[in-house]
Amino acid sequence: MKVVDLTGGCLHPEHLAELKKYVREVLVYKNVPHVDAEILKRVGDADIIITFLMHNSGFVILNSSNLKLICLGTVGYDGVDFDAAVKKGVKVSYCPGYATNAVAEHTIGLMLNAARLSFRSIQDLKNNIYDHAKYCGKELKGKFLAILGHGKIGSEVARIARDGFQMQILIYDVNSSRQDLENILKMADFISVHLPLTIATEKIIGSREFDLMKNGVVIVNTARGGILDEQALVKNIKSGKVFAAGLDVLEQEPMSLNDPVLKYPNICVTPHISYNSDEAIFCRSKMICENIISFIKGKPENIIC
């Protein structure tokens, strides 16, 4: 079998060496493609492709002659046309839990950064503005934290917030009702988003939801940009309804330097780096290797479809 890593080297050298024992060729590209024609050219006659933070379109899937497995290097799987995969008979695997700790820690970091206006003060200081009394923030201790999505990452964020800051945890998850969501939005001092991006969750936090929130709420999103309506967020940042936000994801990625959210000093944005720790990257590589080898052996693991 031939394996192509489309997205810049998801495999650690020791895992790459292990994989080569089972396949005739592994081809590794060093950057992430986003144009279908280029993606299809790279796929070529590959049996298995490794992809990360890119869209796997129906066009590419249906026109890839030998494709048998799409191996996602992600926890989320919104970037695949599953109808095309099922039609073509292509399996899709993913990497559940590989970056749980990394994302949870980054979430808490964004929460602290936003609540204490640290990002804003750093930017001002770099622009020769020094005024330590200007940045009056909010403490986390004892506050209500709404966790939207209580999977592995959401659960770990809740644990750190509860044990480390004595925050009071409110949970909205897949089995919760619309009324549950509205109730916790009304109570929350902090909101942290950990939902998967689906038809049901797309822009689930929009104008109506912002209207329910307390004045001075702090919002963090390390899940997917499409879950949070950015226009509604900007409107509520400008009005002061939202005190600050910490975002690791935006609606449009790759992120544009012209994105309106980057203009507001009370919105701290990181370029989708919450997963990116030494430990998580090694774990992801190991899981990708194991997913491919198990598939080749006829005992596939972590299969979505």
C-alpha positions as CSV (number, residue, x, y, z in Angstrom):
1,M,0.0,0.0,0.0
2,K,1.0,3.6,-0.6
3,V,0.5,6.3,2.1
4,V,0.6,10.0,1.5
5,D,0.9,12.5,4.3
6,L,-0.7,15.6,2.7
7,T,-0.2,18.1,5.5
8,G,3.3,18.7,6.6
9,G,4.6,15.7,8.5
10,C,2.2,14.2,11.0
11,L,4.5,11.3,11.7
12,H,7.3,11.2,14.2
13,P,10.5,9.6,12.8
14,E,10.2,6.4,15.0
15,H,6.5,6.0,13.9
16,L,7.4,6.7,10.3
17,A,10.0,3.9,10.5
18,E,7.5,1.5,12.0
19,L,4.9,2.3,9.3
20,K,7.4,1.6,6.5
21,K,7.5,-2.0,7.7
22,Y,3.9,-2.4,6.5
23,V,3.6,-0.3,3.3
24,R,5.6,-0.1,0.0
25,E,5.8,3.8,0.1
26,V,5.3,6.7,2.4
27,L,5.3,10.1,0.7
28,V,5.4,13.2,3.0
29,Y,4.5,16.7,1.9
30,K,5.8,19.7,4.0
31,N,2.9,22.1,3.8
32,V,-0.9,22.0,4.0
33,P,-2.8,22.2,0.7
34,H,-6.2,23.9,0.5
35,V,-7.1,23.8,-3.3
36,D,-8.8,20.6,-4.5
37,A,-6.7,20.4,-7.7
38,E,-3.4,20.4,-5.7
39,I,-4.8,18.0,-3.1
40,L,-5.9,15.5,-5.8
41,K,-2.5,15.8,-7.5
42,R,-0.8,14.9,-4.2
43,V,-3.2,12.0,-3.4
44,G,-2.4,10.4,-6.8
45,D,-2.6,6.6,-6.5
46,A,-2.4,6.6,-2.7
47,D,-4.3,3.9,-0.8
48,I,-4.2,5.9,2.4
49,I,-3.9,9.6,3.1
50,I,-3.1,11.4,6.3
51,T,-4.7,14.8,6.7
52,F,-4.7,17.5,9.3
53,L,-6.7,20.8,9.5
54,M,-7.8,20.7,5.8
55,H,-11.0,20.0,4.0
56,N,-11.4,16.5,2.4
57,S,-13.9,17.3,-0.3
58,G,-16.3,15.0,-2.2
59,F,-14.5,15.9,-5.4
60,V,-11.2,14.7,-4.1
61,I,-12.6,11.6,-2.5
62,L,-14.6,10.5,-5.5
63,N,-11.8,11.1,-7.9
64,S,-9.0,9.4,-6.0
65,S,-8.6,6.1,-7.8
66,N,-7.1,3.9,-5.1
67,L,-8.2,5.6,-1.9
68,K,-9.2,3.3,0.9
69,L,-8.6,5.2,4.1
70,I,-8.6,8.9,5.2
71,C,-6.6,9.1,8.4
72,L,-7.4,12.3,10.2
73,G,-4.8,13.7,12.6
74,T,-7.6,15.5,14.5
75,V,-10.1,14.9,17.2
76,G,-12.8,16.7,15.2
77,Y,-14.0,15.3,11.9
78,D,-16.1,18.1,10.4
79,G,-13.6,18.4,7.5
80,V,-14.7,15.3,5.6
81,D,-17.5,14.8,3.1
82,F,-18.9,11.7,4.6
83,D,-21.5,11.2,1.9
84,A,-18.7,10.9,-0.7
85,A,-16.7,8.7,1.6
86,V,-19.6,6.2,2.1
87,K,-20.4,6.3,-1.6
88,K,-16.8,5.6,-2.5
89,G,-16.4,3.0,0.2
90,V,-13.6,4.9,1.8
91,K,-13.1,4.5,5.6
92,V,-12.3,7.5,7.8
93,S,-10.3,7.2,11.1
94,Y,-9.5,9.9,13.6
95,C,-7.4,10.5,16.8
96,P,-9.7,10.8,19.8
97,G,-8.1,12.3,22.9
98,Y,-4.6,12.8,21.7
99,A,-4.5,16.5,22.7
100,T,-6.9,16.5,25.7
101,N,-4.5,17.9,28.1
102,A,-2.9,20.4,25.7
103,V,-6.2,21.9,24.7
104,A,-7.5,22.0,28.2
105,E,-4.4,23.8,29.5
106,H,-4.6,26.3,26.6
107,T,-8.2,26.9,27.3
108,I,-7.4,27.9,30.9
109,G,-4.6,30.0,29.6
110,L,-6.9,31.9,27.3
111,M,-9.5,32.3,30.0
112,L,-6.9,33.9,32.3
113,N,-5.5,36.0,29.5
114,A,-8.9,37.3,28.5
115,A,-10.2,37.8,32.1
116,R,-7.1,39.8,33.2
117,L,-6.7,41.7,29.9
118,S,-3.2,40.4,29.7
119,F,-3.1,40.2,25.9
120,R,-4.3,43.9,25.7
121,S,-1.7,45.1,28.1
122,I,1.1,43.3,26.3
123,Q,0.1,44.8,23.0
124,D,-0.1,48.3,24.5
125,L,3.3,47.9,26.2
126,K,4.9,46.9,22.8
127,N,3.4,50.1,21.4
128,N,5.0,52.2,24.2
129,I,1.8,52.5,26.3
130,Y,2.5,52.0,30.0
131,D,-0.4,52.3,32.4
132,H,-0.6,49.5,34.9
133,A,-3.9,50.9,36.4
134,K,-5.7,50.7,33.1
135,Y,-6.3,47.0,33.0
136,C,-8.8,46.0,35.7
137,G,-9.6,42.4,35.1
138,K,-11.8,39.6,36.6
139,E,-10.8,36.7,38.9
140,L,-11.8,33.1,38.2
141,K,-12.1,32.0,41.8
142,G,-15.6,31.0,42.8
143,K,-17.2,32.1,39.5
144,F,-19.7,30.2,37.4
145,L,-18.1,28.5,34.4
146,A,-20.4,27.1,31.7
147,I,-18.8,24.2,29.9
148,L,-20.5,23.7,26.5
149,G,-19.5,20.2,25.5
150,H,-18.6,17.8,28.3
151,G,-16.4,15.3,26.4
152,K,-12.8,14.6,27.2
153,I,-11.6,18.1,26.8
154,G,-14.6,19.8,28.4
155,S,-14.3,17.4,31.3
156,E,-10.6,18.2,31.8
157,V,-11.2,22.0,31.6
158,A,-14.0,21.6,34.2
159,R,-11.7,19.6,36.5
160,I,-8.9,22.2,36.3
161,A,-11.3,25.0,36.8
162,R,-13.0,23.3,39.8
163,D,-9.9,22.0,41.5
164,G,-7.6,24.8,40.7
165,F,-9.8,27.9,40.9
166,Q,-12.8,26.7,42.9
167,M,-15.1,27.6,40.0
168,Q,-18.7,26.4,40.0
169,I,-19.3,24.3,36.9
170,L,-22.4,24.4,34.7
171,I,-22.6,21.8,31.9
172,Y,-24.4,21.7,28.6
173,D,-23.9,18.5,26.6
174,V,-25.4,16.4,23.8
175,N,-28.2,15.2,26.1
176,S,-29.0,18.7,27.4
177,S,-32.1,20.6,26.2
178,R,-32.4,24.1,24.8
179,Q,-33.8,25.2,28.1
180,D,-30.7,23.9,29.8
181,L,-28.5,26.0,27.5
182,E,-30.5,29.1,28.2
183,N,-30.4,28.5,31.9
184,I,-26.7,28.2,32.1
185,L,-26.0,31.1,29.8
186,K,-28.0,33.3,32.2
187,M,-25.9,32.1,35.1
188,A,-22.4,31.9,33.7
189,D,-19.6,34.4,34.4
190,F,-17.4,32.5,32.0
191,I,-18.2,30.3,29.0
192,S,-15.9,27.7,27.4
193,V,-16.9,26.1,24.1
194,H,-15.9,22.4,23.5
195,L,-18.7,21.2,21.2
196,P,-18.1,19.5,17.9
197,L,-19.1,21.5,14.8
198,T,-22.3,19.9,13.4
199,I,-25.4,21.2,11.7
200,A,-27.0,21.4,15.2
201,T,-24.1,23.4,16.8
202,E,-23.2,25.8,14.0
203,K,-23.5,29.3,15.4
204,I,-25.3,27.9,18.4
205,I,-23.9,31.0,20.2
206,G,-25.5,33.8,18.3
207,S,-27.3,37.1,19.0
208,R,-30.2,35.4,20.9
209,E,-27.8,33.6,23.1
210,F,-25.7,36.7,23.8
211,D,-28.9,38.5,24.9
212,L,-29.3,35.9,27.6
213,M,-25.8,36.3,29.1
214,K,-24.8,38.4,32.1
215,N,-23.1,41.7,31.5
216,G,-19.3,41.3,31.6
217,V,-19.2,37.7,30.6
218,V,-15.9,36.2,29.4
219,I,-16.0,33.7,26.5
220,V,-13.4,31.2,25.3
221,N,-13.5,29.0,22.2
222,T,-11.0,26.3,21.5
223,A,-13.4,24.0,19.6
224,R,-14.4,25.2,16.1
225,G,-14.9,28.7,14.9
226,G,-18.3,28.1,13.3
227,I,-19.9,27.3,16.7
228,L,-19.6,31.0,17.7
229,D,-21.2,33.8,15.6
230,E,-18.3,36.2,15.2
231,Q,-20.5,39.1,14.1
232,A,-22.6,38.7,17.2
233,L,-19.5,38.5,19.4
234,V,-18.0,41.7,17.9
235,K,-21.3,43.5,18.5
236,N,-21.4,42.4,22.1
237,I,-17.7,43.2,22.7
238,K,-18.3,46.7,21.3
239,S,-21.3,47.2,23.6
240,G,-19.5,45.9,26.7
241,K,-21.9,43.0,27.2
242,V,-18.9,40.7,26.7
243,F,-16.0,41.8,28.8
244,A,-13.4,39.8,26.8
245,A,-13.0,36.7,24.6
246,G,-10.2,34.2,24.1
247,L,-10.3,32.4,20.7
248,D,-8.1,29.7,19.3
249,V,-10.4,29.1,16.3
250,L,-12.2,31.4,13.9
251,E,-15.0,30.9,11.4
252,Q,-12.5,31.1,8.5
253,E,-9.3,29.1,8.6
254,P,-6.6,29.5,7.5
255,M,-7.1,32.7,9.5
256,S,-6.9,36.0,7.6
257,L,-5.0,39.0,9.1
258,N,-8.0,41.1,8.0
259,D,-10.5,39.2,10.1
260,P,-12.5,41.8,12.1
261,V,-12.1,40.1,15.4
262,L,-8.3,40.8,15.3
263,K,-9.1,44.6,15.6
264,Y,-10.5,44.4,19.1
265,P,-8.1,44.6,22.1
266,N,-10.5,42.7,24.3
267,I,-10.4,39.7,22.0
268,C,-7.3,37.5,22.4
269,V,-6.7,35.3,19.4
270,T,-4.2,32.5,19.0
271,P,-3.8,30.8,15.6
272,H,-5.3,27.4,16.3
273,I,-2.4,26.2,18.5
274,S,-4.2,24.6,21.4
275,Y,-3.4,21.1,20.3
276,N,0.3,21.9,19.6
277,S,2.4,20.6,22.4
278,D,5.4,18.2,22.2
279,E,3.5,15.6,24.1
280,A,0.3,15.8,22.1
281,I,2.1,15.8,18.7
282,F,4.0,12.6,19.7
283,C,0.7,11.0,20.9
284,R,-1.0,12.0,17.6
285,S,1.8,10.5,15.5
286,K,1.6,7.2,17.4
287,M,-2.2,7.1,17.1
288,I,-2.0,7.8,13.3
289,C,0.5,5.0,12.9
290,E,-1.5,2.6,14.9
291,N,-4.7,3.5,13.0
292,I,-3.0,2.8,9.7
293,I,-1.4,-0.5,10.7
294,S,-4.6,-1.8,12.3
295,F,-6.5,-1.0,9.1
296,I,-3.9,-2.8,7.0
297,K,-4.2,-5.8,9.3
298,G,-7.9,-5.8,8.8
299,K,-8.7,-4.8,12.3
300,P,-9.4,-1.0,11.9
301,E,-9.5,1.2,15.0
302,N,-11.0,4.7,15.6
303,I,-13.2,4.4,12.5
304,I,-15.9,7.0,12.1
305,C,-17.4,5.6,8.9
